[in-house]
Amino acid sequence: MKVVKETLIRDIVNLGPEAVQTLMNFGMRCIGCPASQAESIEQAATVHGIDVEKILLDLNNIQ
């Protein structure tokens, strides 16, 4: 699955431990929060002040 800006956090978490670790490496430690599960990666990146293009690149490189 290619991760795009609209991909939900829950779908990224379901990709497995490497994807979870990538999110955590970017400071997204709230990925277990029920509210975050329905956010897109773009929304989460904005909240955390993260460059969405950089996290997309890293997430798509682990697949």
mmCIF file of the N, C-alpha and C atoms, coordinates in Angstrom:
data_MODEL
# 
_entry.id   MODEL 
# 
loop_
_atom_site.group_PDB 
_atom_site.id 
_atom_site.type_symbol 
_atom_site.label_atom_id 
_atom_site.label_alt_id 
_atom_site.label_comp_id 
_atom_site.label_asym_id 
_atom_site.label_entity_id 
_atom_site.label_seq_id 
_atom_site.pdbx_PDB_ins_code 
_atom_site.Cartn_x 
_atom_site.Cartn_y 
_atom_site.Cartn_z 
_atom_site.occupancy 
_atom_site.B_iso_or_equiv 
_atom_site.pdbx_formal_charge 
_atom_site.auth_seq_id 
_atom_site.auth_comp_id 
_atom_site.auth_asym_id 
_atom_site.auth_atom_id 
_atom_site.pdbx_PDB_model_num 
ATOM 1   N N  . MET A 1 1  ? 0.844  -1.184 0.000  1.00 0.00 ? 1  MET A N  1 
ATOM 2   C CA . MET A 1 1  ? 0.000  0.000  0.000  1.00 0.00 ? 1  MET A CA 1 
ATOM 3   C C  . MET A 1 1  ? 0.888  1.247  0.000  1.00 0.00 ? 1  MET A C  1 
ATOM 4   N N  . LYS A 1 2  ? 0.621  2.148  -0.893 1.00 0.00 ? 2  LYS A N  1 
ATOM 5   C CA . LYS A 1 2  ? 1.339  3.421  -0.926 1.00 0.00 ? 2  LYS A CA 1 
ATOM 6   C C  . LYS A 1 2  ? 0.669  4.369  0.064  1.00 0.00 ? 2  LYS A C  1 
ATOM 7   N N  . VAL A 1 3  ? 1.474  4.974  0.919  1.00 0.00 ? 3  VAL A N  1 
ATOM 8   C CA . VAL A 1 3  ? 0.963  5.934  1.893  1.00 0.00 ? 3  VAL A CA 1 
ATOM 9   C C  . VAL A 1 3  ? 0.929  7.304  1.231  1.00 0.00 ? 3  VAL A C  1 
ATOM 10  N N  . VAL A 1 4  ? -0.243 7.933  1.264  1.00 0.00 ? 4  VAL A N  1 
ATOM 11  C CA . VAL A 1 4  ? -0.439 9.274  0.717  1.00 0.00 ? 4  VAL A CA 1 
ATOM 12  C C  . VAL A 1 4  ? -0.946 10.184 1.832  1.00 0.00 ? 4  VAL A C  1 
ATOM 13  N N  . LYS A 1 5  ? -1.041 11.462 1.552  1.00 0.00 ? 5  LYS A N  1 
ATOM 14  C CA . LYS A 1 5  ? -1.436 12.439 2.571  1.00 0.00 ? 5  LYS A CA 1 
ATOM 15  C C  . LYS A 1 5  ? -2.762 12.095 3.241  1.00 0.00 ? 5  LYS A C  1 
ATOM 16  N N  . GLU A 1 6  ? -3.653 11.480 2.510  1.00 0.00 ? 6  GLU A N  1 
ATOM 17  C CA . GLU A 1 6  ? -4.979 11.170 3.034  1.00 0.00 ? 6  GLU A CA 1 
ATOM 18  C C  . GLU A 1 6  ? -5.042 9.857  3.809  1.00 0.00 ? 6  GLU A C  1 
ATOM 19  N N  . THR A 1 7  ? -3.960 9.085  3.813  1.00 0.00 ? 7  THR A N  1 
ATOM 20  C CA . THR A 1 7  ? -3.946 7.801  4.510  1.00 0.00 ? 7  THR A CA 1 
ATOM 21  C C  . THR A 1 7  ? -4.153 8.019  6.000  1.00 0.00 ? 7  THR A C  1 
ATOM 22  N N  . LEU A 1 8  ? -5.048 7.239  6.584  1.00 0.00 ? 8  LEU A N  1 
ATOM 23  C CA . LEU A 1 8  ? -5.346 7.376  8.009  1.00 0.00 ? 8  LEU A CA 1 
ATOM 24  C C  . LEU A 1 8  ? -4.260 6.741  8.866  1.00 0.00 ? 8  LEU A C  1 
ATOM 25  N N  . ILE A 1 9  ? -4.059 7.313  10.038 1.00 0.00 ? 9  ILE A N  1 
ATOM 26  C CA . ILE A 1 9  ? -3.062 6.790  10.976 1.00 0.00 ? 9  ILE A CA 1 
ATOM 27  C C  . ILE A 1 9  ? -3.335 5.314  11.264 1.00 0.00 ? 9  ILE A C  1 
ATOM 28  N N  . ARG A 1 10 ? -4.583 4.930  11.453 1.00 0.00 ? 10 ARG A N  1 
ATOM 29  C CA . ARG A 1 10 ? -4.894 3.523  11.772 1.00 0.00 ? 10 ARG A CA 1 
ATOM 30  C C  . ARG A 1 10 ? -4.430 2.588  10.656 1.00 0.00 ? 10 ARG A C  1 
ATOM 31  N N  . ASP A 1 11 ? -4.520 3.046  9.410  1.00 0.00 ? 11 ASP A N  1 
ATOM 32  C CA . ASP A 1 11 ? -4.080 2.216  8.290  1.00 0.00 ? 11 ASP A CA 1 
ATOM 33  C C  . ASP A 1 11 ? -2.556 2.107  8.257  1.00 0.00 ? 11 ASP A C  1 
ATOM 34  N N  . ILE A 1 12 ? -1.887 3.172  8.644  1.00 0.00 ? 12 ILE A N  1 
ATOM 35  C CA . ILE A 1 12 ? -0.421 3.138  8.707  1.00 0.00 ? 12 ILE A CA 1 
ATOM 36  C C  . ILE A 1 12 ? 0.025  2.220  9.842  1.00 0.00 ? 12 ILE A C  1 
ATOM 37  N N  . VAL A 1 13 ? -0.629 2.316  10.994 1.00 0.00 ? 13 VAL A N  1 
ATOM 38  C CA . VAL A 1 13 ? -0.303 1.450  12.130 1.00 0.00 ? 13 VAL A CA 1 
ATOM 39  C C  . VAL A 1 13 ? -0.481 -0.013 11.741 1.00 0.00 ? 13 VAL A C  1 
ATOM 40  N N  . ASN A 1 14 ? -1.498 -0.301 10.955 1.00 0.00 ? 14 ASN A N  1 
ATOM 41  C CA . ASN A 1 14 ? -1.770 -1.670 10.528 1.00 0.00 ? 14 ASN A CA 1 
ATOM 42  C C  . ASN A 1 14 ? -0.720 -2.215 9.553  1.00 0.00 ? 14 ASN A C  1 
ATOM 43  N N  . LEU A 1 15 ? 0.147  -1.335 9.044  1.00 0.00 ? 15 LEU A N  1 
ATOM 44  C CA . LEU A 1 15 ? 1.213  -1.800 8.154  1.00 0.00 ? 15 LEU A CA 1 
ATOM 45  C C  . LEU A 1 15 ? 2.281  -2.578 8.915  1.00 0.00 ? 15 LEU A C  1 
ATOM 46  N N  . GLY A 1 16 ? 2.349  -2.371 10.225 1.00 0.00 ? 16 GLY A N  1 
ATOM 47  C CA . GLY A 1 16 ? 3.282  -3.161 11.012 1.00 0.00 ? 16 GLY A CA 1 
ATOM 48  C C  . GLY A 1 16 ? 4.232  -2.339 11.856 1.00 0.00 ? 16 GLY A C  1 
ATOM 49  N N  . PRO A 1 17 ? 5.112  -3.048 12.565 1.00 0.00 ? 17 PRO A N  1 
ATOM 50  C CA . PRO A 1 17 ? 6.000  -2.402 13.528 1.00 0.00 ? 17 PRO A CA 1 
ATOM 51  C C  . PRO A 1 17 ? 6.973  -1.386 12.926 1.00 0.00 ? 17 PRO A C  1 
ATOM 52  N N  . GLU A 1 18 ? 7.430  -1.604 11.708 1.00 0.00 ? 18 GLU A N  1 
ATOM 53  C CA . GLU A 1 18 ? 8.345  -0.638 11.098 1.00 0.00 ? 18 GLU A CA 1 
ATOM 54  C C  . GLU A 1 18 ? 7.643  0.692  10.839 1.00 0.00 ? 18 GLU A C  1 
ATOM 55  N N  . ALA A 1 19 ? 6.394  0.622  10.416 1.00 0.00 ? 19 ALA A N  1 
ATOM 56  C CA . ALA A 1 19 ? 5.622  1.847  10.184 1.00 0.00 ? 19 ALA A CA 1 
ATOM 57  C C  . ALA A 1 19 ? 5.362  2.565  11.504 1.00 0.00 ? 19 ALA A C  1 
ATOM 58  N N  . VAL A 1 20 ? 5.029  1.813  12.535 1.00 0.00 ? 20 VAL A N  1 
ATOM 59  C CA . VAL A 1 20 ? 4.810  2.404  13.862 1.00 0.00 ? 20 VAL A CA 1 
ATOM 60  C C  . VAL A 1 20 ? 6.096  3.067  14.349 1.00 0.00 ? 20 VAL A C  1 
ATOM 61  N N  . GLN A 1 21 ? 7.213  2.399  14.189 1.00 0.00 ? 21 GLN A N  1 
ATOM 62  C CA . GLN A 1 21 ? 8.493  2.966  14.626 1.00 0.00 ? 21 GLN A CA 1 
ATOM 63  C C  . GLN A 1 21 ? 8.824  4.234  13.850 1.00 0.00 ? 21 GLN A C  1 
ATOM 64  N N  . THR A 1 22 ? 8.514  4.250  12.570 1.00 0.00 ? 22 THR A N  1 
ATOM 65  C CA . THR A 1 22 ? 8.750  5.451  11.760 1.00 0.00 ? 22 THR A CA 1 
ATOM 66  C C  . THR A 1 22 ? 7.939  6.618  12.295 1.00 0.00 ? 22 THR A C  1 
ATOM 67  N N  . LEU A 1 23 ? 6.666  6.387  12.598 1.00 0.00 ? 23 LEU A N  1 
ATOM 68  C CA . LEU A 1 23 ? 5.833  7.449  13.167 1.00 0.00 ? 23 LEU A CA 1 
ATOM 69  C C  . LEU A 1 23 ? 6.419  7.937  14.487 1.00 0.00 ? 23 LEU A C  1 
ATOM 70  N N  . MET A 1 24 ? 6.839  7.016  15.321 1.00 0.00 ? 24 MET A N  1 
ATOM 71  C CA . MET A 1 24 ? 7.397  7.382  16.615 1.00 0.00 ? 24 MET A CA 1 
ATOM 72  C C  . MET A 1 24 ? 8.714  8.138  16.449 1.00 0.00 ? 24 MET A C  1 
ATOM 73  N N  . ASN A 1 25 ? 9.514  7.763  15.473 1.00 0.00 ? 25 ASN A N  1 
ATOM 74  C CA . ASN A 1 25 ? 10.773 8.462  15.215 1.00 0.00 ? 25 ASN A CA 1 
ATOM 75  C C  . ASN A 1 25 ? 10.540 9.928  14.848 1.00 0.00 ? 25 ASN A C  1 
ATOM 76  N N  . PHE A 1 26 ? 9.377  10.209 14.283 1.00 0.00 ? 26 PHE A N  1 
ATOM 77  C CA . PHE A 1 26 ? 9.020  11.580 13.929 1.00 0.00 ? 26 PHE A CA 1 
ATOM 78  C C  . PHE A 1 26 ? 8.334  12.310 15.085 1.00 0.00 ? 26 PHE A C  1 
ATOM 79  N N  . GLY A 1 27 ? 8.219  11.659 16.228 1.00 0.00 ? 27 GLY A N  1 
ATOM 80  C CA . GLY A 1 27 ? 7.621  12.302 17.396 1.00 0.00 ? 27 GLY A CA 1 
ATOM 81  C C  . GLY A 1 27 ? 6.134  12.094 17.549 1.00 0.00 ? 27 GLY A C  1 
ATOM 82  N N  . MET A 1 28 ? 5.564  11.206 16.747 1.00 0.00 ? 28 MET A N  1 
ATOM 83  C CA . MET A 1 28 ? 4.131  10.916 16.848 1.00 0.00 ? 28 MET A CA 1 
ATOM 84  C C  . MET A 1 28 ? 3.928  9.802  17.868 1.00 0.00 ? 28 MET A C  1 
ATOM 85  N N  . ARG A 1 29 ? 3.993  10.168 19.115 1.00 0.00 ? 29 ARG A N  1 
ATOM 86  C CA . ARG A 1 29 ? 3.883  9.190  20.189 1.00 0.00 ? 29 ARG A CA 1 
ATOM 87  C C  . ARG A 1 29 ? 2.433  8.941  20.612 1.00 0.00 ? 29 ARG A C  1 
ATOM 88  N N  . CYS A 1 30 ? 1.514  9.681  20.024 1.00 0.00 ? 30 CYS A N  1 
ATOM 89  C CA . CYS A 1 30 ? 0.106  9.539  20.403 1.00 0.00 ? 30 CYS A CA 1 
ATOM 90  C C  . CYS A 1 30 ? -0.651 8.629  19.437 1.00 0.00 ? 30 CYS A C  1 
ATOM 91  N N  . ILE A 1 31 ? 0.055  7.796  18.706 1.00 0.00 ? 31 ILE A N  1 
ATOM 92  C CA . ILE A 1 31 ? -0.602 6.962  17.692 1.00 0.00 ? 31 ILE A CA 1 
ATOM 93  C C  . ILE A 1 31 ? -1.552 5.930  18.279 1.00 0.00 ? 31 ILE A C  1 
ATOM 94  N N  . GLY A 1 32 ? -1.422 5.648  19.564 1.00 0.00 ? 32 GLY A N  1 
ATOM 95  C CA . GLY A 1 32 ? -2.340 4.718  20.209 1.00 0.00 ? 32 GLY A CA 1 
ATOM 96  C C  . GLY A 1 32 ? -3.621 5.371  20.676 1.00 0.00 ? 32 GLY A C  1 
ATOM 97  N N  . CYS A 1 33 ? -3.667 6.680  20.638 1.00 0.00 ? 33 CYS A N  1 
ATOM 98  C CA . CYS A 1 33 ? -4.854 7.421  21.075 1.00 0.00 ? 33 CYS A CA 1 
ATOM 99  C C  . CYS A 1 33 ? -5.995 7.176  20.089 1.00 0.00 ? 33 CYS A C  1 
ATOM 100 N N  . PRO A 1 34 ? -7.171 6.836  20.591 1.00 0.00 ? 34 PRO A N  1 
ATOM 101 C CA . PRO A 1 34 ? -8.301 6.574  19.678 1.00 0.00 ? 34 PRO A CA 1 
ATOM 102 C C  . PRO A 1 34 ? -8.599 7.736  18.731 1.00 0.00 ? 34 PRO A C  1 
ATOM 103 N N  . ALA A 1 35 ? -8.447 8.958  19.190 1.00 0.00 ? 35 ALA A N  1 
ATOM 104 C CA . ALA A 1 35 ? -8.740 10.112 18.327 1.00 0.00 ? 35 ALA A CA 1 
ATOM 105 C C  . ALA A 1 35 ? -7.767 10.198 17.163 1.00 0.00 ? 35 ALA A C  1 
ATOM 106 N N  . SER A 1 36 ? -6.515 9.832  17.389 1.00 0.00 ? 36 SER A N  1 
ATOM 107 C CA . SER A 1 36 ? -5.520 9.941  16.315 1.00 0.00 ? 36 SER A CA 1 
ATOM 108 C C  . SER A 1 36 ? -5.750 8.907  15.221 1.00 0.00 ? 36 SER A C  1 
ATOM 109 N N  . GLN A 1 37 ? -6.397 7.838  15.531 1.00 0.00 ? 37 GLN A N  1 
ATOM 110 C CA . GLN A 1 37 ? -6.605 6.758  14.562 1.00 0.00 ? 37 GLN A CA 1 
ATOM 111 C C  . GLN A 1 37 ? -7.404 7.205  13.340 1.00 0.00 ? 37 GLN A C  1 
ATOM 112 N N  . ALA A 1 38 ? -8.266 8.196  13.517 1.00 0.00 ? 38 ALA A N  1 
ATOM 113 C CA . ALA A 1 38 ? -9.111 8.663  12.418 1.00 0.00 ? 38 ALA A CA 1 
ATOM 114 C C  . ALA A 1 38 ? -8.515 9.868  11.695 1.00 0.00 ? 38 ALA A C  1 
ATOM 115 N N  . GLU A 1 39 ? -7.308 10.300 12.118 1.00 0.00 ? 39 GLU A N  1 
ATOM 116 C CA . GLU A 1 39 ? -6.650 11.418 11.453 1.00 0.00 ? 39 GLU A CA 1 
ATOM 117 C C  . GLU A 1 39 ? -5.862 10.921 10.253 1.00 0.00 ? 39 GLU A C  1 
ATOM 118 N N  . SER A 1 40 ? -5.738 11.784 9.264  1.00 0.00 ? 40 SER A N  1 
ATOM 119 C CA . SER A 1 40 ? -4.864 11.460 8.139  1.00 0.00 ? 40 SER A CA 1 
ATOM 120 C C  . SER A 1 40 ? -3.428 11.757 8.554  1.00 0.00 ? 40 SER A C  1 
ATOM 121 N N  . ILE A 1 41 ? -2.487 11.199 7.827  1.00 0.00 ? 41 ILE A N  1 
ATOM 122 C CA . ILE A 1 41 ? -1.081 11.466 8.119  1.00 0.00 ? 41 ILE A CA 1 
ATOM 123 C C  . ILE A 1 41 ? -0.789 12.951 7.918  1.00 0.00 ? 41 ILE A C  1 
ATOM 124 N N  . GLU A 1 42 ? -1.449 13.579 6.980  1.00 0.00 ? 42 GLU A N  1 
ATOM 125 C CA . GLU A 1 42 ? -1.254 15.019 6.768  1.00 0.00 ? 42 GLU A CA 1 
ATOM 126 C C  . GLU A 1 42 ? -1.734 15.816 7.977  1.00 0.00 ? 42 GLU A C  1 
ATOM 127 N N  . GLN A 1 43 ? -2.901 15.472 8.517  1.00 0.00 ? 43 GLN A N  1 
ATOM 128 C CA . GLN A 1 43 ? -3.410 16.168 9.700  1.00 0.00 ? 43 GLN A CA 1 
ATOM 129 C C  . GLN A 1 43 ? -2.473 15.973 10.886 1.00 0.00 ? 43 GLN A C  1 
ATOM 130 N N  . ALA A 1 44 ? -2.027 14.759 11.088 1.00 0.00 ? 44 ALA A N  1 
ATOM 131 C CA . ALA A 1 44 ? -1.141 14.464 12.212 1.00 0.00 ? 44 ALA A CA 1 
ATOM 132 C C  . ALA A 1 44 ? 0.194  15.187 12.056 1.00 0.00 ? 44 ALA A C  1 
ATOM 133 N N  . ALA A 1 45 ? 0.720  15.217 10.848 1.00 0.00 ? 45 ALA A N  1 
ATOM 134 C CA . ALA A 1 45 ? 1.994  15.906 10.609 1.00 0.00 ? 45 ALA A CA 1 
ATOM 135 C C  . ALA A 1 45 ? 1.853  17.396 10.900 1.00 0.00 ? 45 ALA A C  1 
ATOM 136 N N  . THR A 1 46 ? 0.742  17.976 10.504 1.00 0.00 ? 46 THR A N  1 
ATOM 137 C CA . THR A 1 46 ? 0.505  19.398 10.743 1.00 0.00 ? 46 THR A CA 1 
ATOM 138 C C  . THR A 1 46 ? 0.460  19.691 12.236 1.00 0.00 ? 46 THR A C  1 
ATOM 139 N N  . VAL A 1 47 ? -0.252 18.870 12.985 1.00 0.00 ? 47 VAL A N  1 
ATOM 140 C CA . VAL A 1 47 ? -0.364 19.052 14.432 1.00 0.00 ? 47 VAL A CA 1 
ATOM 141 C C  . VAL A 1 47 ? 1.005  18.974 15.099 1.00 0.00 ? 47 VAL A C  1 
ATOM 142 N N  . HIS A 1 48 ? 1.853  18.086 14.602 1.00 0.00 ? 48 HIS A N  1 
ATOM 143 C CA . HIS A 1 48 ? 3.165  17.865 15.213 1.00 0.00 ? 48 HIS A CA 1 
ATOM 144 C C  . HIS A 1 48 ? 4.284  18.705 14.588 1.00 0.00 ? 48 HIS A C  1 
ATOM 145 N N  . GLY A 1 49 ? 3.935  19.538 13.602 1.00 0.00 ? 49 GLY A N  1 
ATOM 146 C CA . GLY A 1 49 ? 4.937  20.381 12.962 1.00 0.00 ? 49 GLY A CA 1 
ATOM 147 C C  . GLY A 1 49 ? 5.951  19.600 12.143 1.00 0.00 ? 49 GLY A C  1 
ATOM 148 N N  . ILE A 1 50 ? 5.492  18.535 11.512 1.00 0.00 ? 50 ILE A N  1 
ATOM 149 C CA . ILE A 1 50 ? 6.363  17.652 10.737 1.00 0.00 ? 50 ILE A CA 1 
ATOM 150 C C  . ILE A 1 50 ? 6.119  17.881 9.249  1.00 0.00 ? 50 ILE A C  1 
ATOM 151 N N  . ASP A 1 51 ? 7.189  17.849 8.474  1.00 0.00 ? 51 ASP A N  1 
ATOM 152 C CA . ASP A 1 51 ? 7.084  17.949 7.021  1.00 0.00 ? 51 ASP A CA 1 
ATOM 153 C C  . ASP A 1 51 ? 6.438  16.662 6.502  1.00 0.00 ? 51 ASP A C  1 
ATOM 154 N N  . VAL A 1 52 ? 5.220  16.771 6.006  1.00 0.00 ? 52 VAL A N  1 
ATOM 155 C CA . VAL A 1 52 ? 4.468  15.591 5.580  1.00 0.00 ? 52 VAL A CA 1 
ATOM 156 C C  . VAL A 1 52 ? 5.179  14.856 4.446  1.00 0.00 ? 52 VAL A C  1 
ATOM 157 N N  . GLU A 1 53 ? 5.842  15.574 3.569  1.00 0.00 ? 53 GLU A N  1 
ATOM 158 C CA . GLU A 1 53 ? 6.533  14.923 2.451  1.00 0.00 ? 53 GLU A CA 1 
ATOM 159 C C  . GLU A 1 53 ? 7.668  14.038 2.953  1.00 0.00 ? 53 GLU A C  1 
ATOM 160 N N  . LYS A 1 54 ? 8.360  14.472 3.988  1.00 0.00 ? 54 LYS A N  1 
ATOM 161 C CA . LYS A 1 54 ? 9.470  13.691 4.550  1.00 0.00 ? 54 LYS A CA 1 
ATOM 162 C C  . LYS A 1 54 ? 8.952  12.403 5.191  1.00 0.00 ? 54 LYS A C  1 
ATOM 163 N N  . ILE A 1 55 ? 7.878  12.500 5.960  1.00 0.00 ? 55 ILE A N  1 
ATOM 164 C CA . ILE A 1 55 ? 7.350  11.295 6.606  1.00 0.00 ? 55 ILE A CA 1 
ATOM 165 C C  . ILE A 1 55 ? 6.763  10.339 5.562  1.00 0.00 ? 55 ILE A C  1 
ATOM 166 N N  . LEU A 1 56 ? 6.143  10.884 4.522  1.00 0.00 ? 56 LEU A N  1 
ATOM 167 C CA . LEU A 1 56 ? 5.630  10.021 3.449  1.00 0.00 ? 56 LEU A CA 1 
ATOM 168 C C  . LEU A 1 56 ? 6.772  9.267  2.773  1.00 0.00 ? 56 LEU A C  1 
ATOM 169 N N  . LEU A 1 57 ? 7.862  9.963  2.522  1.00 0.00 ? 57 LEU A N  1 
ATOM 170 C CA . LEU A 1 57 ? 9.022  9.326  1.891  1.00 0.00 ? 57 LEU A CA 1 
ATOM 171 C C  . LEU A 1 57 ? 9.533  8.181  2.764  1.00 0.00 ? 57 LEU A C  1 
ATOM 172 N N  . ASP A 1 58 ? 9.695  8.444  4.046  1.00 0.00 ? 58 ASP A N  1 
ATOM 173 C CA . ASP A 1 58 ? 10.187 7.398  4.955  1.00 0.00 ? 58 ASP A CA 1 
ATOM 174 C C  . ASP A 1 58 ? 9.216  6.229  5.055  1.00 0.00 ? 58 ASP A C  1 
ATOM 175 N N  . LEU A 1 59 ? 7.923  6.524  5.160  1.00 0.00 ? 59 LEU A N  1 
ATOM 176 C CA . LEU A 1 59 ? 6.934  5.437  5.268  1.00 0.00 ? 59 LEU A CA 1 
ATOM 177 C C  . LEU A 1 59 ? 6.909  4.604  3.992  1.00 0.00 ? 59 LEU A C  1 
ATOM 178 N N  . ASN A 1 60 ? 6.971  5.238  2.858  1.00 0.00 ? 60 ASN A N  1 
ATOM 179 C CA . ASN A 1 60 ? 6.913  4.494  1.598  1.00 0.00 ? 60 ASN A CA 1 
ATOM 180 C C  . ASN A 1 60 ? 8.203  3.756  1.290  1.00 0.00 ? 60 ASN A C  1 
ATOM 181 N N  . ASN A 1 61 ? 9.289  4.124  1.915  1.00 0.00 ? 61 ASN A N  1 
ATOM 182 C CA . ASN A 1 61 ? 10.550 3.409  1.709  1.00 0.00 ? 61 ASN A CA 1 
ATOM 183 C C  . ASN A 1 61 ? 10.630 2.110  2.515  1.00 0.00 ? 61 ASN A C  1 
ATOM 184 N N  . ILE A 1 62 ? 9.766  1.936  3.510  1.00 0.00 ? 62 ILE A N  1 
ATOM 185 C CA . ILE A 1 62 ? 9.807  0.693  4.288  1.00 0.00 ? 62 ILE A CA 1 
ATOM 186 C C  . ILE A 1 62 ? 8.914  -0.380 3.694  1.00 0.00 ? 62 ILE A C  1 
ATOM 187 N N  . GLN A 1 63 ? 8.151  -0.040 2.699  1.00 0.00 ? 63 GLN A N  1 
ATOM 188 C CA . GLN A 1 63 ? 7.201  -1.009 2.146  1.00 0.00 ? 63 GLN A CA 1 
ATOM 189 C C  . GLN A 1 63 ? 7.794  -1.769 0.987  1.00 0.00 ? 63 GLN A C  1 
# 
